[in-house]
Amino acid sequence: MDLQTNQSSQVLLRRIDAIMRELQALRQSVKAMQTNVPETDLAQQLYGALGKGSWDEYDPDLDWQRFES
């Protein structure tokens, strides 16, 4: 292997190492954000705050009929 090829390889390897460090930092950031996300979505939390019922019991047609009269 000649000197120029060896130097090019070293530059590429340093760049790969830098990319790996950047990806690791990004992975840690994403993982930290995931720990702050609640287990359920907001609608599920609000529905559960009522303390009764389940999504299976909800009938949107019956619920909206009370607003029609």
mmJSON file of the N, C-alpha and C atoms, coordinates in Angstrom:
{"data_MODEL":{"atom_site":{
"group_PDB":["ATOM","ATOM","ATOM","ATOM","ATOM","ATOM","ATOM","ATOM","ATOM","ATOM","ATOM","ATOM","ATOM","ATOM","ATOM","ATOM","ATOM","ATOM","ATOM","ATOM","ATOM","ATOM","ATOM","ATOM","ATOM","ATOM","ATOM","ATOM","ATOM","ATOM","ATOM","ATOM","ATOM","ATOM","ATOM","ATOM","ATOM","ATOM","ATOM","ATOM","ATOM","ATOM","ATOM","ATOM","ATOM","ATOM","ATOM","ATOM","ATOM","ATOM","ATOM","ATOM","ATOM","ATOM","ATOM","ATOM","ATOM","ATOM","ATOM","ATOM","ATOM","ATOM","ATOM","ATOM","ATOM","ATOM","ATOM","ATOM","ATOM","ATOM","ATOM","ATOM","ATOM","ATOM","ATOM","ATOM","ATOM","ATOM","ATOM","ATOM","ATOM","ATOM","ATOM","ATOM","ATOM","ATOM","ATOM","ATOM","ATOM","ATOM","ATOM","ATOM","ATOM","ATOM","ATOM","ATOM","ATOM","ATOM","ATOM","ATOM","ATOM","ATOM","ATOM","ATOM","ATOM","ATOM","ATOM","ATOM","ATOM","ATOM","ATOM","ATOM","ATOM","ATOM","ATOM","ATOM","ATOM","ATOM","ATOM","ATOM","ATOM","ATOM","ATOM","ATOM","ATOM","ATOM","ATOM","ATOM","ATOM","ATOM","ATOM","ATOM","ATOM","ATOM","ATOM","ATOM","ATOM","ATOM","ATOM","ATOM","ATOM","ATOM","ATOM","ATOM","ATOM","ATOM","ATOM","ATOM","ATOM","ATOM","ATOM","ATOM","ATOM","ATOM","ATOM","ATOM","ATOM","ATOM","ATOM","ATOM","ATOM","ATOM","ATOM","ATOM","ATOM","ATOM","ATOM","ATOM","ATOM","ATOM","ATOM","ATOM","ATOM","ATOM","ATOM","ATOM","ATOM","ATOM","ATOM","ATOM","ATOM","ATOM","ATOM","ATOM","ATOM","ATOM","ATOM","ATOM","ATOM","ATOM","ATOM","ATOM","ATOM","ATOM","ATOM","ATOM","ATOM","ATOM","ATOM","ATOM","ATOM","ATOM","ATOM","ATOM","ATOM","ATOM","ATOM"],
"id":[1,2,3,4,5,6,7,8,9,10,11,12,13,14,15,16,17,18,19,20,21,22,23,24,25,26,27,28,29,30,31,32,33,34,35,36,37,38,39,40,41,42,43,44,45,46,47,48,49,50,51,52,53,54,55,56,57,58,59,60,61,62,63,64,65,66,67,68,69,70,71,72,73,74,75,76,77,78,79,80,81,82,83,84,85,86,87,88,89,90,91,92,93,94,95,96,97,98,99,100,101,102,103,104,105,106,107,108,109,110,111,112,113,114,115,116,117,118,119,120,121,122,123,124,125,126,127,128,129,130,131,132,133,134,135,136,137,138,139,140,141,142,143,144,145,146,147,148,149,150,151,152,153,154,155,156,157,158,159,160,161,162,163,164,165,166,167,168,169,170,171,172,173,174,175,176,177,178,179,180,181,182,183,184,185,186,187,188,189,190,191,192,193,194,195,196,197,198,199,200,201,202,203,204,205,206,207],
"type_symbol":["N","C","C","N","C","C","N","C","C","N","C","C","N","C","C","N","C","C","N","C","C","N","C","C","N","C","C","N","C","C","N","C","C","N","C","C","N","C","C","N","C","C","N","C","C","N","C","C","N","C","C","N","C","C","N","C","C","N","C","C","N","C","C","N","C","C","N","C","C","N","C","C","N","C","C","N","C","C","N","C","C","N","C","C","N","C","C","N","C","C","N","C","C","N","C","C","N","C","C","N","C","C","N","C","C","N","C","C","N","C","C","N","C","C","N","C","C","N","C","C","N","C","C","N","C","C","N","C","C","N","C","C","N","C","C","N","C","C","N","C","C","N","C","C","N","C","C","N","C","C","N","C","C","N","C","C","N","C","C","N","C","C","N","C","C","N","C","C","N","C","C","N","C","C","N","C","C","N","C","C","N","C","C","N","C","C","N","C","C","N","C","C","N","C","C","N","C","C","N","C","C","N","C","C","N","C","C"],
"label_atom_id":["N","CA","C","N","CA","C","N","CA","C","N","CA","C","N","CA","C","N","CA","C","N","CA","C","N","CA","C","N","CA","C","N","CA","C","N","CA","C","N","CA","C","N","CA","C","N","CA","C","N","CA","C","N","CA","C","N","CA","C","N","CA","C","N","CA","C","N","CA","C","N","CA","C","N","CA","C","N","CA","C","N","CA","C","N","CA","C","N","CA","C","N","CA","C","N","CA","C","N","CA","C","N","CA","C","N","CA","C","N","CA","C","N","CA","C","N","CA","C","N","CA","C","N","CA","C","N","CA","C","N","CA","C","N","CA","C","N","CA","C","N","CA","C","N","CA","C","N","CA","C","N","CA","C","N","CA","C","N","CA","C","N","CA","C","N","CA","C","N","CA","C","N","CA","C","N","CA","C","N","CA","C","N","CA","C","N","CA","C","N","CA","C","N","CA","C","N","CA","C","N","CA","C","N","CA","C","N","CA","C","N","CA","C","N","CA","C","N","CA","C","N","CA","C","N","CA","C","N","CA","C","N","CA","C","N","CA","C","N","CA","C"],
"label_alt_id":[null,null,null,null,null,null,null,null,null,null,null,null,null,null,null,null,null,null,null,null,null,null,null,null,null,null,null,null,null,null,null,null,null,null,null,null,null,null,null,null,null,null,null,null,null,null,null,null,null,null,null,null,null,null,null,null,null,null,null,null,null,null,null,null,null,null,null,null,null,null,null,null,null,null,null,null,null,null,null,null,null,null,null,null,null,null,null,null,null,null,null,null,null,null,null,null,null,null,null,null,null,null,null,null,null,null,null,null,null,null,null,null,null,null,null,null,null,null,null,null,null,null,null,null,null,null,null,null,null,null,null,null,null,null,null,null,null,null,null,null,null,null,null,null,null,null,null,null,null,null,null,null,null,null,null,null,null,null,null,null,null,null,null,null,null,null,null,null,null,null,null,null,null,null,null,null,null,null,null,null,null,null,null,null,null,null,null,null,null,null,null,null,null,null,null,null,null,null,null,null,null,null,null,null,null,null,null],
"label_comp_id":["MET","MET","MET","ASP","ASP","ASP","LEU","LEU","LEU","GLN","GLN","GLN","THR","THR","THR","ASN","ASN","ASN","GLN","GLN","GLN","SER","SER","SER","SER","SER","SER","GLN","GLN","GLN","VAL","VAL","VAL","LEU","LEU","LEU","LEU","LEU","LEU","ARG","ARG","ARG","ARG","ARG","ARG","ILE","ILE","ILE","ASP","ASP","ASP","ALA","ALA","ALA","ILE","ILE","ILE","MET","MET","MET","ARG","ARG","ARG","GLU","GLU","GLU","LEU","LEU","LEU","GLN","GLN","GLN","ALA","ALA","ALA","LEU","LEU","LEU","ARG","ARG","ARG","GLN","GLN","GLN","SER","SER","SER","VAL","VAL","VAL","LYS","LYS","LYS","ALA","ALA","ALA","MET","MET","MET","GLN","GLN","GLN","THR","THR","THR","ASN","ASN","ASN","VAL","VAL","VAL","PRO","PRO","PRO","GLU","GLU","GLU","THR","THR","THR","ASP","ASP","ASP","LEU","LEU","LEU","ALA","ALA","ALA","GLN","GLN","GLN","GLN","GLN","GLN","LEU","LEU","LEU","TYR","TYR","TYR","GLY","GLY","GLY","ALA","ALA","ALA","LEU","LEU","LEU","GLY","GLY","GLY","LYS","LYS","LYS","GLY","GLY","GLY","SER","SER","SER","TRP","TRP","TRP","ASP","ASP","ASP","GLU","GLU","GLU","TYR","TYR","TYR","ASP","ASP","ASP","PRO","PRO","PRO","ASP","ASP","ASP","LEU","LEU","LEU","ASP","ASP","ASP","TRP","TRP","TRP","GLN","GLN","GLN","ARG","ARG","ARG","PHE","PHE","PHE","GLU","GLU","GLU","SER","SER","SER"],
"label_asym_id":["A","A","A","A","A","A","A","A","A","A","A","A","A","A","A","A","A","A","A","A","A","A","A","A","A","A","A","A","A","A","A","A","A","A","A","A","A","A","A","A","A","A","A","A","A","A","A","A","A","A","A","A","A","A","A","A","A","A","A","A","A","A","A","A","A","A","A","A","A","A","A","A","A","A","A","A","A","A","A","A","A","A","A","A","A","A","A","A","A","A","A","A","A","A","A","A","A","A","A","A","A","A","A","A","A","A","A","A","A","A","A","A","A","A","A","A","A","A","A","A","A","A","A","A","A","A","A","A","A","A","A","A","A","A","A","A","A","A","A","A","A","A","A","A","A","A","A","A","A","A","A","A","A","A","A","A","A","A","A","A","A","A","A","A","A","A","A","A","A","A","A","A","A","A","A","A","A","A","A","A","A","A","A","A","A","A","A","A","A","A","A","A","A","A","A","A","A","A","A","A","A","A","A","A","A","A","A"],
"label_entity_id":["1","1","1","1","1","1","1","1","1","1","1","1","1","1","1","1","1","1","1","1","1","1","1","1","1","1","1","1","1","1","1","1","1","1","1","1","1","1","1","1","1","1","1","1","1","1","1","1","1","1","1","1","1","1","1","1","1","1","1","1","1","1","1","1","1","1","1","1","1","1","1","1","1","1","1","1","1","1","1","1","1","1","1","1","1","1","1","1","1","1","1","1","1","1","1","1","1","1","1","1","1","1","1","1","1","1","1","1","1","1","1","1","1","1","1","1","1","1","1","1","1","1","1","1","1","1","1","1","1","1","1","1","1","1","1","1","1","1","1","1","1","1","1","1","1","1","1","1","1","1","1","1","1","1","1","1","1","1","1","1","1","1","1","1","1","1","1","1","1","1","1","1","1","1","1","1","1","1","1","1","1","1","1","1","1","1","1","1","1","1","1","1","1","1","1","1","1","1","1","1","1","1","1","1","1","1","1"],
"label_seq_id":[1,1,1,2,2,2,3,3,3,4,4,4,5,5,5,6,6,6,7,7,7,8,8,8,9,9,9,10,10,10,11,11,11,12,12,12,13,13,13,14,14,14,15,15,15,16,16,16,17,17,17,18,18,18,19,19,19,20,20,20,21,21,21,22,22,22,23,23,23,24,24,24,25,25,25,26,26,26,27,27,27,28,28,28,29,29,29,30,30,30,31,31,31,32,32,32,33,33,33,34,34,34,35,35,35,36,36,36,37,37,37,38,38,38,39,39,39,40,40,40,41,41,41,42,42,42,43,43,43,44,44,44,45,45,45,46,46,46,47,47,47,48,48,48,49,49,49,50,50,50,51,51,51,52,52,52,53,53,53,54,54,54,55,55,55,56,56,56,57,57,57,58,58,58,59,59,59,60,60,60,61,61,61,62,62,62,63,63,63,64,64,64,65,65,65,66,66,66,67,67,67,68,68,68,69,69,69],
"pdbx_PDB_ins_code":[null,null,null,null,null,null,null,null,null,null,null,null,null,null,null,null,null,null,null,null,null,null,null,null,null,null,null,null,null,null,null,null,null,null,null,null,null,null,null,null,null,null,null,null,null,null,null,null,null,null,null,null,null,null,null,null,null,null,null,null,null,null,null,null,null,null,null,null,null,null,null,null,null,null,null,null,null,null,null,null,null,null,null,null,null,null,null,null,null,null,null,null,null,null,null,null,null,null,null,null,null,null,null,null,null,null,null,null,null,null,null,null,null,null,null,null,null,null,null,null,null,null,null,null,null,null,null,null,null,null,null,null,null,null,null,null,null,null,null,null,null,null,null,null,null,null,null,null,null,null,null,null,null,null,null,null,null,null,null,null,null,null,null,null,null,null,null,null,null,null,null,null,null,null,null,null,null,null,null,null,null,null,null,null,null,null,null,null,null,null,null,null,null,null,null,null,null,null,null,null,null,null,null,null,null,null,null],
"Cartn_x":[0.844,0.0,0.897,0.602,1.452,1.043,1.84,1.661,0.337,-0.012,-1.251,-2.482,-2.481,-3.596,-3.696,-2.585,-2.562,-3.108,-2.709,-3.206,-4.704,-5.181,-6.609,-7.402,-6.834,-7.504,-7.581,-6.504,-6.496,-7.52,-7.646,-8.636,-10.041,-10.298,-11.617,-11.915,-10.946,-11.155,-11.425,-10.718,-10.976,-12.388,-12.796,-14.148,-15.214,-14.984,-15.911,-16.001,-14.877,-14.872,-15.664,-15.492,-16.233,-17.731,-18.105,-19.522,-20.098,-19.331,-19.799,-20.017,-19.122,-19.3,-20.544,-20.761,-21.948,-23.23,-23.222,-24.389,-24.645,-23.596,-23.754,-24.37,-23.919,-24.482,-25.953,-26.258,-27.646,-28.507,-27.975,-28.701,-29.012,-28.039,-28.251,-29.305,-29.302,-30.306,-31.708,-31.845,-33.152,-33.611,-32.709,-33.053,-33.482,-32.822,-33.195,-34.579,-34.902,-36.229,-37.307,-37.017,-37.996,-38.339,-37.426,-37.72,-38.662,-38.757,-39.647,-41.037,-41.228,-42.518,-43.421,-44.647,-45.546,-45.881,-46.229,-46.539,-47.756,-48.736,-49.94,-50.07,-50.89,-51.076,-51.998,-52.103,-52.845,-54.322,-54.918,-56.332,-56.577,-55.689,-55.837,-55.704,-54.783,-54.607,-55.846,-56.395,-57.566,-58.774,-58.929,-60.049,-59.913,-58.708,-58.466,-58.641,-58.547,-58.692,-60.107,-61.067,-62.446,-62.61,-61.734,-61.74,-62.752,-63.379,-64.35,-64.404,-64.942,-65.127,-63.856,-64.015,-62.882,-63.189,-62.174,-62.377,-63.369,-63.416,-64.324,-65.786,-66.051,-67.417,-67.877,-66.959,-67.293,-67.997,-69.147,-69.897,-70.029,-69.259,-69.283,-70.656,-71.417,-72.751,-73.672,-73.699,-74.55,-74.083,-72.798,-72.265,-72.64,-72.525,-72.828,-74.326,-75.152,-76.594,-77.113,-76.463,-76.942,-76.761,-75.855,-75.655,-76.625,-77.276,-78.193,-79.519,-79.911,-81.219,-81.135],
"Cartn_y":[-1.16,0.0,1.233,2.177,3.367,4.379,5.414,6.394,7.154,7.535,8.297,7.458,6.202,5.313,5.111,4.963,4.791,6.037,7.232,8.476,8.634,8.293,8.371,7.427,6.251,5.289,5.821,6.44,6.998,8.125,8.965,10.05,9.461,8.458,7.811,7.163,6.492,5.852,6.884,8.019,9.075,9.636,9.788,10.309,9.306,8.033,6.995,7.02,7.164,7.241,8.453,9.592,10.804,10.611,9.991,9.725,8.798,7.795,6.864,7.591,8.519,9.29,10.17,10.797,11.636,10.807,9.628,8.757,8.276,7.994,7.571,8.692,9.929,11.073,11.265,11.099,11.212,10.113,8.914,7.786,8.06,8.596,8.907,10.001,10.988,12.054,11.502,10.656,10.062,9.189,8.422,7.548,8.37,9.488,10.359,10.961,11.304,11.852,10.798,9.562,8.492,8.237,8.463,8.219,9.278,10.442,11.511,11.413,10.508,10.362,9.485,9.954,9.113,7.812,6.809,5.491,5.538,6.38,6.457,7.851,7.98,9.294,10.152,11.426,12.365,11.992,11.584,11.213,10.042,9.078,7.924,8.353,9.267,9.742,10.484,11.349,12.124,11.209,10.255,9.324,8.514,8.102,7.334,8.167,9.499,10.365,10.321,9.915,9.811,8.657,7.686,6.591,5.508,5.524,4.473,4.274,3.153,2.882,2.446,2.138,1.76,2.215,2.217,2.629,1.708,0.446,-0.499,-0.146,0.519,0.889,2.166,2.925,4.211,4.016,4.655,4.626,6.063,6.455,7.846,8.297,7.394,7.78,8.146,7.317,7.611,8.862,9.036,10.188,11.489,11.532,12.765,12.995,11.966,12.154,13.063,13.064,13.901,15.385,15.727,17.114,17.562,16.628,16.967,17.501,17.106,17.543,18.767],
"Cartn_z":[0.0,0.0,0.0,-0.88,-0.925,0.152,0.32,1.389,1.252,0.015,-0.206,0.141,-0.229,0.092,1.593,2.249,3.702,4.403,3.933,4.525,4.297,3.108,2.797,3.698,3.915,4.79,6.217,6.672,8.023,8.168,7.156,7.179,7.236,6.432,6.43,7.776,8.35,9.649,10.751,10.71,11.703,11.526,10.285,10.025,10.488,10.253,10.721,12.241,12.898,14.369,14.852,14.178,14.556,14.353,13.246,12.978,14.047,14.433,15.468,16.79,17.133,18.369,18.282,17.113,16.921,17.031,16.44,16.506,17.93,18.665,20.058,20.888,20.67,21.392,21.015,19.739,19.291,19.897,19.963,20.562,22.027,22.732,24.145,24.311,23.419,23.479,23.247,22.24,21.939,23.094,23.653,24.774,25.983,26.228,27.351,27.131,25.889,25.593,25.801,25.495,25.641,27.092,28.002,29.408,29.963,29.295,29.736,29.124,28.171,27.5,28.357,28.635,29.429,28.702,29.482,28.929,27.99,28.308,27.492,26.902,25.891,25.305,26.176,25.859,26.682,26.765,25.644,25.652,26.603,26.588,27.467,28.927,29.215,30.585,31.067,30.214,30.606,30.789,29.898,30.023,31.303,31.627,32.833,34.091,33.977,35.141,35.707,34.907,35.378,36.354,36.26,37.208,36.931,35.778,35.455,33.954,33.562,32.144,31.444,30.172,29.337,27.922,27.085,25.693,24.995,25.38,24.745,25.015,26.136,26.488,25.796,25.237,24.636,23.304,23.143,21.885,21.395,20.388,19.961,19.462,18.84,18.348,19.503,20.548,21.694,22.428,22.522,23.234,22.539,21.229,20.503,20.357,20.503,20.413,21.518,22.665,23.757,23.436,22.529,22.158,21.059,20.395,19.312,19.833,21.03,21.514,22.371],
"occupancy":[1.0,1.0,1.0,1.0,1.0,1.0,1.0,1.0,1.0,1.0,1.0,1.0,1.0,1.0,1.0,1.0,1.0,1.0,1.0,1.0,1.0,1.0,1.0,1.0,1.0,1.0,1.0,1.0,1.0,1.0,1.0,1.0,1.0,1.0,1.0,1.0,1.0,1.0,1.0,1.0,1.0,1.0,1.0,1.0,1.0,1.0,1.0,1.0,1.0,1.0,1.0,1.0,1.0,1.0,1.0,1.0,1.0,1.0,1.0,1.0,1.0,1.0,1.0,1.0,1.0,1.0,1.0,1.0,1.0,1.0,1.0,1.0,1.0,1.0,1.0,1.0,1.0,1.0,1.0,1.0,1.0,1.0,1.0,1.0,1.0,1.0,1.0,1.0,1.0,1.0,1.0,1.0,1.0,1.0,1.0,1.0,1.0,1.0,1.0,1.0,1.0,1.0,1.0,1.0,1.0,1.0,1.0,1.0,1.0,1.0,1.0,1.0,1.0,1.0,1.0,1.0,1.0,1.0,1.0,1.0,1.0,1.0,1.0,1.0,1.0,1.0,1.0,1.0,1.0,1.0,1.0,1.0,1.0,1.0,1.0,1.0,1.0,1.0,1.0,1.0,1.0,1.0,1.0,1.0,1.0,1.0,1.0,1.0,1.0,1.0,1.0,1.0,1.0,1.0,1.0,1.0,1.0,1.0,1.0,1.0,1.0,1.0,1.0,1.0,1.0,1.0,1.0,1.0,1.0,1.0,1.0,1.0,1.0,1.0,1.0,1.0,1.0,1.0,1.0,1.0,1.0,1.0,1.0,1.0,1.0,1.0,1.0,1.0,1.0,1.0,1.0,1.0,1.0,1.0,1.0,1.0,1.0,1.0,1.0,1.0,1.0,1.0,1.0,1.0,1.0,1.0,1.0],
"B_iso_or_equiv":[0.0,0.0,0.0,0.0,0.0,0.0,0.0,0.0,0.0,0.0,0.0,0.0,0.0,0.0,0.0,0.0,0.0,0.0,0.0,0.0,0.0,0.0,0.0,0.0,0.0,0.0,0.0,0.0,0.0,0.0,0.0,0.0,0.0,0.0,0.0,0.0,0.0,0.0,0.0,0.0,0.0,0.0,0.0,0.0,0.0,0.0,0.0,0.0,0.0,0.0,0.0,0.0,0.0,0.0,0.0,0.0,0.0,0.0,0.0,0.0,0.0,0.0,0.0,0.0,0.0,0.0,0.0,0.0,0.0,0.0,0.0,0.0,0.0,0.0,0.0,0.0,0.0,0.0,0.0,0.0,0.0,0.0,0.0,0.0,0.0,0.0,0.0,0.0,0.0,0.0,0.0,0.0,0.0,0.0,0.0,0.0,0.0,0.0,0.0,0.0,0.0,0.0,0.0,0.0,0.0,0.0,0.0,0.0,0.0,0.0,0.0,0.0,0.0,0.0,0.0,0.0,0.0,0.0,0.0,0.0,0.0,0.0,0.0,0.0,0.0,0.0,0.0,0.0,0.0,0.0,0.0,0.0,0.0,0.0,0.0,0.0,0.0,0.0,0.0,0.0,0.0,0.0,0.0,0.0,0.0,0.0,0.0,0.0,0.0,0.0,0.0,0.0,0.0,0.0,0.0,0.0,0.0,0.0,0.0,0.0,0.0,0.0,0.0,0.0,0.0,0.0,0.0,0.0,0.0,0.0,0.0,0.0,0.0,0.0,0.0,0.0,0.0,0.0,0.0,0.0,0.0,0.0,0.0,0.0,0.0,0.0,0.0,0.0,0.0,0.0,0.0,0.0,0.0,0.0,0.0,0.0,0.0,0.0,0.0,0.0,0.0,0.0,0.0,0.0,0.0,0.0,0.0],
"pdbx_formal_charge":[null,null,null,null,null,null,null,null,null,null,null,null,null,null,null,null,null,null,null,null,null,null,null,null,null,null,null,null,null,null,null,null,null,null,null,null,null,null,null,null,null,null,null,null,null,null,null,null,null,null,null,null,null,null,null,null,null,null,null,null,null,null,null,null,null,null,null,null,null,null,null,null,null,null,null,null,null,null,null,null,null,null,null,null,null,null,null,null,null,null,null,null,null,null,null,null,null,null,null,null,null,null,null,null,null,null,null,null,null,null,null,null,null,null,null,null,null,null,null,null,null,null,null,null,null,null,null,null,null,null,null,null,null,null,null,null,null,null,null,null,null,null,null,null,null,null,null,null,null,null,null,null,null,null,null,null,null,null,null,null,null,null,null,null,null,null,null,null,null,null,null,null,null,null,null,null,null,null,null,null,null,null,null,null,null,null,null,null,null,null,null,null,null,null,null,null,null,null,null,null,null,null,null,null,null,null,null],
"auth_seq_id":[1,1,1,2,2,2,3,3,3,4,4,4,5,5,5,6,6,6,7,7,7,8,8,8,9,9,9,10,10,10,11,11,11,12,12,12,13,13,13,14,14,14,15,15,15,16,16,16,17,17,17,18,18,18,19,19,19,20,20,20,21,21,21,22,22,22,23,23,23,24,24,24,25,25,25,26,26,26,27,27,27,28,28,28,29,29,29,30,30,30,31,31,31,32,32,32,33,33,33,34,34,34,35,35,35,36,36,36,37,37,37,38,38,38,39,39,39,40,40,40,41,41,41,42,42,42,43,43,43,44,44,44,45,45,45,46,46,46,47,47,47,48,48,48,49,49,49,50,50,50,51,51,51,52,52,52,53,53,53,54,54,54,55,55,55,56,56,56,57,57,57,58,58,58,59,59,59,60,60,60,61,61,61,62,62,62,63,63,63,64,64,64,65,65,65,66,66,66,67,67,67,68,68,68,69,69,69],
"auth_comp_id":["MET","MET","MET","ASP","ASP","ASP","LEU","LEU","LEU","GLN","GLN","GLN","THR","THR","THR","ASN","ASN","ASN","GLN","GLN","GLN","SER","SER","SER","SER","SER","SER","GLN","GLN","GLN","VAL","VAL","VAL","LEU","LEU","LEU","LEU","LEU","LEU","ARG","ARG","ARG","ARG","ARG","ARG","ILE","ILE","ILE","ASP","ASP","ASP","ALA","ALA","ALA","ILE","ILE","ILE","MET","MET","MET","ARG","ARG","ARG","GLU","GLU","GLU","LEU","LEU","LEU","GLN","GLN","GLN","ALA","ALA","ALA","LEU","LEU","LEU","ARG","ARG","ARG","GLN","GLN","GLN","SER","SER","SER","VAL","VAL","VAL","LYS","LYS","LYS","ALA","ALA","ALA","MET","MET","MET","GLN","GLN","GLN","THR","THR","THR","ASN","ASN","ASN","VAL","VAL","VAL","PRO","PRO","PRO","GLU","GLU","GLU","THR","THR","THR","ASP","ASP","ASP","LEU","LEU","LEU","ALA","ALA","ALA","GLN","GLN","GLN","GLN","GLN","GLN","LEU","LEU","LEU","TYR","TYR","TYR","GLY","GLY","GLY","ALA","ALA","ALA","LEU","LEU","LEU","GLY","GLY","GLY","LYS","LYS","LYS","GLY","GLY","GLY","SER","SER","SER","TRP","TRP","TRP","ASP","ASP","ASP","GLU","GLU","GLU","TYR","TYR","TYR","ASP","ASP","ASP","PRO","PRO","PRO","ASP","ASP","ASP","LEU","LEU","LEU","ASP","ASP","ASP","TRP","TRP","TRP","GLN","GLN","GLN","ARG","ARG","ARG","PHE","PHE","PHE","GLU","GLU","GLU","SER","SER","SER"],
"auth_asym_id":["A","A","A","A","A","A","A","A","A","A","A","A","A","A","A","A","A","A","A","A","A","A","A","A","A","A","A","A","A","A","A","A","A","A","A","A","A","A","A","A","A","A","A","A","A","A","A","A","A","A","A","A","A","A","A","A","A","A","A","A","A","A","A","A","A","A","A","A","A","A","A","A","A","A","A","A","A","A","A","A","A","A","A","A","A","A","A","A","A","A","A","A","A","A","A","A","A","A","A","A","A","A","A","A","A","A","A","A","A","A","A","A","A","A","A","A","A","A","A","A","A","A","A","A","A","A","A","A","A","A","A","A","A","A","A","A","A","A","A","A","A","A","A","A","A","A","A","A","A","A","A","A","A","A","A","A","A","A","A","A","A","A","A","A","A","A","A","A","A","A","A","A","A","A","A","A","A","A","A","A","A","A","A","A","A","A","A","A","A","A","A","A","A","A","A","A","A","A","A","A","A","A","A","A","A","A","A"],
"auth_atom_id":["N","CA","C","N","CA","C","N","CA","C","N","CA","C","N","CA","C","N","CA","C","N","CA","C","N","CA","C","N","CA","C","N","CA","C","N","CA","C","N","CA","C","N","CA","C","N","CA","C","N","CA","C","N","CA","C","N","CA","C","N","CA","C","N","CA","C","N","CA","C","N","CA","C","N","CA","C","N","CA","C","N","CA","C","N","CA","C","N","CA","C","N","CA","C","N","CA","C","N","CA","C","N","CA","C","N","CA","C","N","CA","C","N","CA","C","N","CA","C","N","CA","C","N","CA","C","N","CA","C","N","CA","C","N","CA","C","N","CA","C","N","CA","C","N","CA","C","N","CA","C","N","CA","C","N","CA","C","N","CA","C","N","CA","C","N","CA","C","N","CA","C","N","CA","C","N","CA","C","N","CA","C","N","CA","C","N","CA","C","N","CA","C","N","CA","C","N","CA","C","N","CA","C","N","CA","C","N","CA","C","N","CA","C","N","CA","C","N","CA","C","N","CA","C","N","CA","C","N","CA","C","N","CA","C","N","CA","C","N","CA","C"],
"pdbx_PDB_model_num":[1,1,1,1,1,1,1,1,1,1,1,1,1,1,1,1,1,1,1,1,1,1,1,1,1,1,1,1,1,1,1,1,1,1,1,1,1,1,1,1,1,1,1,1,1,1,1,1,1,1,1,1,1,1,1,1,1,1,1,1,1,1,1,1,1,1,1,1,1,1,1,1,1,1,1,1,1,1,1,1,1,1,1,1,1,1,1,1,1,1,1,1,1,1,1,1,1,1,1,1,1,1,1,1,1,1,1,1,1,1,1,1,1,1,1,1,1,1,1,1,1,1,1,1,1,1,1,1,1,1,1,1,1,1,1,1,1,1,1,1,1,1,1,1,1,1,1,1,1,1,1,1,1,1,1,1,1,1,1,1,1,1,1,1,1,1,1,1,1,1,1,1,1,1,1,1,1,1,1,1,1,1,1,1,1,1,1,1,1,1,1,1,1,1,1,1,1,1,1,1,1,1,1,1,1,1,1]
}}}
